[in-house]
Structures are given as structure tokens and as C-alpha cells.
Amino acid sequence: MALKHEVEAFLSSFYEKVNVFGIFFYDDREKNRTALFDLEISRLERLEIVKSIETEDYSQGPIPDELNNGSDMWVFGKDVNGTEVYIKITLGGFNGKAICISFHKAEYPMNYPLK
């Protein structure tokens, strides 16, 4: 589990990177692709939800990205139209877009240690 100041530092870096380089969403994953339809939101609304993540939304991380040898992954949760949504994000590579690996309905109840 990360400390509050570590989550704040990650989010600050994440938002700075999103503002400069943008964000890439893994829409090729079935769960992510159907989430927009299931949640009745647009791609733009999804972006705004990700950009509204706050420290209190923290659930897990940092988690090493051993599959892609990328930067650490962080998990957050948000309520979207009454549904708990699981959001896994990372800073991505140097001088590239931030990445949203997961954006879908939570499969299990999430824990929020900073709430």
C-alpha cells in the first residue's frame, strides 16, 4: 500500500503527462470495450472520469508492470452512474502517452485505504 503523499505524487505526474502527451486506452480488451456501453458513457466522458481521479479513489499500487517492463501500475475506483468502476493506470513510457490499462465494472468490491 502506498502512503497518501505517494499517491498524490503519482497523480500529479500522471495528470501532467496526460496534459502534455495525452492518454492511450486499451480498448482492444473486451472488458474495456464493453464498459462504455454497459456504463452508458462516451469516450469523452471516460476521459473526464479518469481525469477526475483523486487521492481518495486509490485502491492499490504501485504494482510492477512485469509483462511490459513499463512503469508501475496504480489502481483506482470511481462511482459511475451508481456502478463501481475499476481503473488501472500507468505513466507509460518516457515521452509517450499515459496509459489506461483497465476501465471496467469492478469484478469484486474494492478497498479504498485512503478514504
C-alpha positions, 0 to 999 in steps of 0.5 A: 500500500502506498502512503497518501503523499505517494499517491498524490505524487503519482497523480500529479505526474500522471495528470501532467503527462496526460496534459502534455502527451495525452492518454492511450486506452486499451480498448482492444480488451473486451472488458474495456470495450464493453464498459462504455456501453454497459456504463452508458458513457462516451469516450469523452466522458471516460476521459473526464472520469479518469481525469477526475481521479483523486487521492481518495479513489486509490485502491492499490499500487504501485504494482510492477508492470512485469509483462511490459517492463513499463512503469508501475501500475496504480489502481483506482475506483470511481462511482459511475452512474451508481456502478463501481468502476475499476481503473488501472493506470500507468505513466507509460513510457518516457515521452509517450502517452499515459496509459489506461490499462483497465476501465471496467465494472469492478469484478469484486468490491474494492478497498479504498485505504485512503478514504 
